[in-house]
């Protein structure tokens, strides 16, 4: 299983904002340069994070981005769900109707266990557990 670049980059963006929490606004171009991520790609991720209420923005020459919530209260599970959706590695876990073998599938329990392990790994983590290096 691979984690998408959308989640990885979104998480790095939020870690940068967490490092500046309470210190002022951060320019997206600065994060893009520091993290070596396309500014255009970050702009797309920012839209989702703003809509979800995790980050805010101020326009203008002194504008930038900031975390709306305390980084100690932003769980990695919440970020994952916002940017990726489900922890399920296969569609049939979320929607059993997509599989005709749902009752006899020998691997479904394995996929359910994997989803559970991934969610448990992220569950206890917040943005402050991922310090900016």
Secondary structure, DSSP 8 states (H G I E B T S, - for coil): ----HHHHHHHHHHHHHHHTTTT--B-HHHHHHHHT--HHHHHHHHHHHHHTTSEEEE-STT-EEEESS-GGG-BHHHHHHHHT----SSHHHH-GGG-TTTTT-SSHHHHHHHHHHHHHHHHT-BGGGS---
